[in-house]
Amino acid sequence: MFKINYDKDQILQVIDNIVRKTMTMDMTWEWPCGVAYYGIAEAYEITKNKEYLEMLSGFTEEYIALGLPEWNVNTCAMGHAMITLYEATNDEKYWEIVLSKVDYLRNHALRFGDRVLQHTVSDKNDFPEQAWADTLFMAAFFLLRVGIKLKDKETIDDALNQYYWHIKYLQDPATSLWYHGYNNINKDHMSGFYWGRANAWAAYTMSQVGRRLPEAYLYPIYMDIDCALRDQLGAIKLLQTENGLWRTILDDVEAYEEVSASCGIAAAMVTNKNPLHTKYIQKALDGILKNITEDGRVLNVSGGTAVMKDRDGYRNIAKNWIQGWGQGLALSFLTAIINDK
């Protein structure tokens, strides 16, 4: 039986602390804010606390007045919160932003191979023909949500196609773990490490397909996603540390424990609901709560990380600062716990 033991009032208080701390951060319309505000949007969905919605709306209004940035894969992450704002308020301006991002991704974003989205962080050709696991959260998962809302098969199929090729490019069939990136020009995984947060992006977004896509089993690619997630989580559970966390390089015992990856991985386990993962989720919950301060800061979150050149490149990324993705992934995990029925 799948059952997680927790104090609901405690978890709701921790969620509130994280939301309020997150809203004190001066984040711009970029992917850190996109992940953070996705977490706040999830917090709103389970609590219906209108104050959370007002916080998101206030930030959005301010940015609309200042002028929104040009779109790239990373800036599309803010589309998640815009979906929630539109659904909660029916204000068309939020949906117009969503559709603008969808138009960019579907018609203007750089792609390669079988229409695979190239990871971009600006309006330039940042990483020619490179697929990063990050793209699944920032773009593919977002496209899937919009396609479902519009009941638009083409958009759903495009989103699922992104999952399919990212699985093919990034999941190691020998270990079932995910590499951070793939270079289609050189046909390699560059430095070739199993970066923790890349595995979190993959696991979390794959777990959301079955949760959100009606009759997912009728889409052939869903079978690939379901099996990829099953194998990944089966492998990754064995790499959990005694503290209930996962490392910034998953299979490197000298790499530090990293909380954002731990939150994303554990959230995927909750959503996937395999009873065999119960003890790993329970252990992760204890470990993650120990890394959240009373004022809502999520600790030991690694900084922004490109596909680094070597082992030390990953192991030496600082983990001393509050980060939007750490806040957002912690909220994603804790809301998943509350959402578990």
KOLMIKOL-107783 format. One record per residue (C-alpha): residue in one letter; x, z, y. Coordinates in steps of 0.05 Angstrom, whole numbers. Each point is the difference from the previous one (the first is absolute). Example, Ala and Ser with C-alpha at 12.3 -4.5 7.8 and 13.67 -1.06 7.14 Angstrom:
! residues 2
+---------+--------+--------+--------+
| residuo |     xx |     zz |     yy |
+---------+--------+--------+--------+
|       A |    246 |    156 |    -90 |
|       S |     27 |    -13 |     69 |
+---------+--------+--------+--------+
***
This chain:
! residues 341
+---------+--------+--------+--------+
| residuo |     xx |     zz |     yy |
+---------+--------+--------+--------+
|       M |      0 |      0 |      0 |
|       F |     25 |    -18 |     70 |
|       K |     -3 |     62 |     43 |
|       I |     45 |     23 |     57 |
|       N |     -2 |     73 |     21 |
|       Y |      1 |     12 |     74 |
|       D |    -31 |     41 |     56 |
|       K |    -44 |    -49 |     38 |
|       D |     -2 |     40 |     64 |
|       Q |     76 |      4 |     -1 |
|       I |      8 |    -74 |    -10 |
|       L |    -50 |    -16 |     55 |
|       Q |     38 |     46 |     48 |
|       V |     66 |    -34 |    -17 |
|       I |    -33 |    -68 |     12 |
|       D |    -25 |     24 |     68 |
|       N |     70 |     26 |     17 |
|       I |     32 |    -66 |    -18 |
|       V |    -51 |    -41 |     39 |
|       R |      9 |     42 |     63 |
|       K |     75 |     -2 |     -4 |
|       T |      0 |    -75 |    -12 |
|       M |    -41 |    -12 |     62 |
|       T |     53 |     34 |     43 |
|       M |     50 |    -54 |    -21 |
|       D |     15 |    -56 |     49 |
|       M |     -5 |    -57 |    -49 |
|       T |     -7 |    -72 |     21 |
|       W |    -45 |    -53 |    -32 |
|       E |     46 |     -9 |    -59 |
|       W |      4 |     15 |    -74 |
|       P |     17 |     74 |      6 |
|       C |    -64 |      9 |     41 |
|       G |    -37 |    -46 |    -48 |
|       V |     16 |     44 |    -60 |
|       A |    -12 |     64 |     39 |
|       Y |    -67 |    -23 |     26 |
|       Y |    -21 |    -25 |    -68 |
|       G |     10 |     71 |    -23 |
|       I |    -41 |     27 |     58 |
|       A |    -54 |    -52 |    -15 |
|       E |     -1 |     25 |    -73 |
|       A |     -6 |     71 |     27 |
|       Y |    -59 |    -21 |     41 |
|       E |    -33 |    -32 |    -60 |
|       I |      1 |     64 |    -41 |
|       T |    -15 |     50 |     56 |
|       K |    -42 |    -42 |     48 |
|       N |     34 |     40 |     55 |
|       K |    -17 |    -42 |     62 |
|       E |     58 |     29 |     37 |
|       Y |     47 |    -39 |    -45 |
|       L |    -38 |    -63 |     17 |
|       E |      3 |     15 |     74 |
|       M |     75 |      9 |     -5 |
|       L |      8 |    -68 |    -33 |
|       S |    -47 |    -33 |     50 |
|       G |     35 |     31 |     60 |
|       F |     68 |    -27 |    -23 |
|       T |    -29 |    -69 |    -13 |
|       E |    -34 |     -3 |     68 |
|       E |     65 |     19 |     34 |
|       Y |     38 |    -54 |    -37 |
|       I |    -52 |    -54 |     13 |
|       A |      7 |     16 |     75 |
|       L |     76 |     -5 |     -5 |
|       G |     -2 |    -64 |    -41 |
|       L |      6 |     -7 |    -75 |
|       P |     65 |    -27 |    -30 |
|       E |     11 |    -65 |    -36 |
|       W |    -17 |      4 |    -74 |
|       N |     49 |      2 |    -57 |
|       V |     -7 |     29 |    -70 |
|       N |     18 |     71 |     23 |
|       T |    -47 |      1 |     61 |
|       C |    -58 |    -21 |    -45 |
|       A |      3 |     71 |    -30 |
|       M |    -41 |     24 |     59 |
|       G |    -58 |    -43 |    -26 |
|       H |    -17 |     55 |    -50 |
|       A |    -21 |     49 |     54 |
|       M |    -37 |    -56 |     37 |
|       I |    -44 |    -12 |    -62 |
|       T |    -19 |     74 |      0 |
|       L |    -14 |      1 |     74 |
|       Y |    -45 |    -61 |     -5 |
|       E |    -38 |     27 |    -60 |
|       A |    -11 |     67 |     35 |
|       T |    -19 |    -27 |     69 |
|       N |    -23 |    -73 |     -9 |
|       D |     41 |    -15 |     62 |
|       E |     18 |    -74 |     -6 |
|       K |     66 |      7 |     37 |
|       Y |     30 |     35 |    -60 |
|       W |    -24 |    -54 |    -47 |
|       E |     28 |    -54 |     47 |
|       I |     69 |     32 |     -8 |
|       V |     -9 |      1 |    -75 |
|       L |    -19 |    -74 |     -2 |
|       S |     58 |    -17 |     45 |
|       K |     48 |     32 |    -48 |
|       V |    -33 |    -35 |    -59 |
|       D |      6 |    -67 |     36 |
|       Y |     74 |     13 |     11 |
|       L |     13 |     18 |    -73 |
|       R |    -42 |    -56 |    -29 |
|       N |     20 |    -56 |     46 |
|       H |     63 |     15 |     38 |
|       A |     44 |     50 |    -37 |
|       L |     64 |    -25 |    -33 |
|       R |     -9 |    -13 |    -74 |
|       F |     42 |    -27 |    -57 |
|       G |     -9 |    -23 |    -72 |
|       D |    -72 |      8 |    -23 |
|       R |    -24 |     21 |     70 |
|       V |     35 |     67 |     -5 |
|       L |      3 |     38 |     66 |
|       Q |     71 |      8 |     25 |
|       H |     13 |     69 |     27 |
|       T |      5 |     -2 |     76 |
|       V |     12 |     55 |     51 |
|       S |     -1 |    -44 |     63 |
|       D |    -20 |    -70 |     22 |
|       K |     66 |    -26 |    -27 |
|       N |     20 |    -23 |    -70 |
|       D |     27 |     69 |    -15 |
|       F |     14 |     -4 |    -75 |
|       P |     -4 |    -73 |    -23 |
|       E |    -41 |     -6 |    -65 |
|       Q |      4 |     74 |    -15 |
|       A |    -56 |     39 |    -34 |
|       W |     -1 |     75 |     13 |
|       A |    -44 |     51 |    -33 |
|       D |    -19 |     24 |     70 |
|       T |    -41 |    -63 |     10 |
|       L |    -51 |     23 |    -51 |
|       F |    -23 |     58 |     45 |
|       M |      8 |    -34 |     67 |
|       A |    -33 |    -66 |    -18 |
|       A |    -25 |    -12 |    -71 |
|       F |    -41 |     64 |     -5 |
|       F |    -27 |    -12 |     70 |
|       L |    -21 |    -72 |    -18 |
|       L |    -33 |     27 |    -63 |
|       R |    -42 |     50 |     40 |
|       V |    -23 |    -53 |     49 |
|       G |    -15 |    -50 |    -55 |
|       I |    -43 |     51 |    -36 |
|       K |    -37 |     17 |     65 |
|       L |    -13 |    -73 |     15 |
|       K |    -14 |    -17 |    -73 |
|       D |     49 |    -57 |     12 |
|       K |     28 |    -23 |    -66 |
|       E |     57 |    -40 |     32 |
|       T |     26 |     61 |     37 |
|       I |     -6 |     44 |    -62 |
|       D |     36 |    -53 |    -41 |
|       D |     55 |     -5 |     52 |
|       A |      9 |     76 |     -1 |
|       L |      2 |      2 |    -76 |
|       N |     50 |    -57 |      0 |
|       Q |     46 |     43 |     42 |
|       Y |     -5 |     56 |    -51 |
|       Y |     13 |    -49 |    -57 |
|       W |     64 |    -29 |     29 |
|       H |     27 |     66 |     26 |
|       I |     -8 |     27 |    -71 |
|       K |     36 |    -61 |    -28 |
|       Y |     56 |      4 |     51 |
|       L |     10 |     76 |      6 |
|       Q |    -20 |     36 |    -64 |
|       D |     56 |      5 |    -50 |
|       P |    -29 |    -16 |    -68 |
|       A |     55 |     41 |    -34 |
|       T |    -16 |     65 |     36 |
|       S |    -69 |    -13 |     32 |
|       L |     29 |     27 |     66 |
|       W |     -1 |    -41 |     64 |
|       Y |     58 |    -27 |     39 |
|       H |     -4 |      4 |     76 |
|       G |      6 |    -74 |     14 |
|       Y |     10 |    -69 |    -28 |
|       N |     38 |    -58 |     31 |
|       N |    -31 |    -66 |    -22 |
|       I |     58 |    -41 |     28 |
|       N |     52 |     36 |    -42 |
|       K |    -49 |     18 |    -56 |
|       D |     23 |     72 |     -1 |
|       H |    -21 |     71 |     19 |
|       M |     56 |      7 |     50 |
|       S |     30 |     69 |    -10 |
|       G |    -49 |     12 |    -57 |
|       F |    -20 |     73 |      6 |
|       Y |    -65 |     33 |    -21 |
|       W |    -16 |     28 |     69 |
|       G |    -51 |     56 |     -2 |
|       R |    -45 |    -20 |     57 |
|       A |     -2 |    -73 |    -24 |
|       N |    -28 |     27 |    -65 |
|       A |    -50 |     41 |     40 |
|       W |    -23 |    -61 |     39 |
|       A |     -9 |    -37 |    -65 |
|       A |    -34 |     56 |    -40 |
|       Y |    -47 |     22 |     56 |
|       T |    -24 |    -70 |     19 |
|       M |     -9 |    -21 |    -73 |
|       S |    -41 |     62 |    -13 |
|       Q |    -47 |    -19 |     57 |
|       V |    -19 |    -67 |    -30 |
|       G |    -42 |     29 |    -56 |
|       R |    -28 |     53 |     46 |
|       R |    -24 |    -48 |     54 |
|       L |    -12 |    -69 |    -31 |
|       P |    -69 |     -7 |    -29 |
|       E |      2 |    -26 |    -72 |
|       A |     75 |     -3 |      4 |
|       Y |      3 |    -15 |    -75 |
|       L |    -30 |    -69 |     14 |
|       Y |     63 |    -21 |     38 |
|       P |     54 |    -21 |    -50 |
|       I |     57 |     23 |     47 |
|       Y |    -29 |     70 |     -1 |
|       M |     22 |      6 |    -73 |
|       D |     71 |    -12 |     23 |
|       I |     -7 |     52 |     54 |
|       D |    -31 |     51 |    -47 |
|       C |     54 |     -9 |    -53 |
|       A |     56 |      0 |     52 |
|       L |    -25 |     66 |     28 |
|       R |     -9 |     30 |    -69 |
|       D |     71 |    -16 |    -20 |
|       Q |     29 |     21 |     67 |
|       L |    -33 |     68 |      0 |
|       G |     18 |     11 |    -73 |
|       A |     73 |    -10 |     17 |
|       I |      1 |     35 |     67 |
|       K |    -31 |     65 |    -25 |
|       L |     63 |     12 |    -41 |
|       L |     43 |     -1 |     63 |
|       Q |    -38 |     57 |     35 |
|       T |     46 |     56 |     20 |
|       E |     -9 |     74 |    -16 |
|       N |    -26 |      8 |     70 |
|       G |    -57 |    -48 |    -14 |
|       L |     30 |    -56 |     43 |
|       W |     33 |    -67 |     -8 |
|       R |     68 |    -22 |     27 |
|       T |     15 |    -52 |     53 |
|       I |     35 |    -39 |    -55 |
|       L |    -45 |     16 |    -59 |
|       D |     52 |      0 |    -56 |
|       D |     59 |     28 |     40 |
|       V |      6 |     75 |    -13 |
|       E |     46 |      7 |     60 |
|       A |    -52 |    -31 |     48 |
|       Y |    -42 |     49 |     41 |
|       E |    -73 |     15 |    -14 |
|       E |    -44 |    -39 |     48 |
|       V |    -70 |     22 |     19 |
|       S |    -33 |    -64 |     24 |
|       A |     15 |    -36 |    -65 |
|       S |    -23 |     61 |    -38 |
|       C |    -66 |      0 |     37 |
|       G |    -13 |    -74 |    -12 |
|       I |     17 |      4 |    -74 |
|       A |    -42 |     63 |    -11 |
|       A |    -58 |    -31 |     39 |
|       A |      2 |    -60 |    -47 |
|       M |     -2 |     46 |    -60 |
|       V |    -61 |     36 |     28 |
|       T |    -37 |    -66 |     14 |
|       N |     20 |    -29 |    -68 |
|       K |    -28 |     62 |    -36 |
|       N |     40 |     -2 |    -64 |
|       P |     -9 |     70 |    -31 |
|       L |     72 |     -2 |    -25 |
|       H |     23 |      2 |     72 |
|       T |    -37 |     63 |     18 |
|       K |     59 |     46 |     -8 |
|       Y |     44 |    -45 |     42 |
|       I |    -51 |     -2 |     56 |
|       Q |     -8 |     75 |     -3 |
|       K |     75 |      9 |      6 |
|       A |      4 |    -51 |     56 |
|       L |    -55 |     36 |     39 |
|       D |     38 |     65 |     -3 |
|       G |     65 |    -34 |     21 |
|       I |    -31 |    -40 |     57 |
|       L |    -37 |     59 |     30 |
|       K |     66 |     37 |      4 |
|       N |     25 |    -57 |     44 |
|       I |    -55 |      4 |     52 |
|       T |      8 |     50 |     57 |
|       E |    -56 |     42 |     29 |
|       D |     -2 |    -45 |     61 |
|       G |     -9 |    -62 |    -44 |
|       R |     69 |    -31 |     -3 |
|       V |     16 |    -35 |    -66 |
|       L |     73 |     16 |    -16 |
|       N |     56 |    -37 |    -36 |
|       V |    -26 |    -70 |     15 |
|       S |     53 |    -54 |      2 |
|       G |      7 |    -42 |     62 |
|       G |    -17 |    -74 |      6 |
|       T |     37 |    -36 |    -56 |
|       A |     17 |    -74 |     -6 |
|       V |     24 |    -28 |    -66 |
|       M |     66 |     35 |      4 |
|       K |     66 |    -30 |    -23 |
|       D |     21 |     55 |    -48 |
|       R |    -16 |     68 |    -31 |
|       D |     27 |     39 |     58 |
|       G |    -43 |    -41 |     48 |
|       Y |    -62 |     31 |    -31 |
|       R |     29 |     69 |    -14 |
|       N |     25 |      9 |     71 |
|       I |    -65 |    -16 |     37 |
|       A |    -18 |     62 |     41 |
|       K |    -59 |     42 |    -22 |
|       N |      0 |     50 |     58 |
|       W |    -56 |    -29 |     43 |
|       I |    -75 |     -3 |      0 |
|       Q |    -22 |    -71 |    -18 |
|       G |    -67 |    -35 |      5 |
|       W |      4 |    -26 |    -71 |
|       G |     14 |     69 |    -26 |
|       Q |    -60 |     28 |     36 |
|       G |    -44 |    -58 |    -24 |
|       L |     20 |      1 |    -72 |
|       A |     -8 |     76 |     -3 |
|       L |    -71 |     -9 |     26 |
|       S |    -12 |    -55 |    -51 |
|       F |     20 |     47 |    -56 |
|       L |    -39 |     60 |     24 |
|       T |    -63 |    -40 |     14 |
|       A |      6 |    -31 |    -69 |
|       I |      1 |     71 |    -29 |
|       I |    -63 |     18 |     38 |
|       N |    -32 |    -66 |    -17 |
|       D |     10 |     12 |    -75 |
|       K |    -67 |     13 |    -32 |
+---------+--------+--------+--------+
***
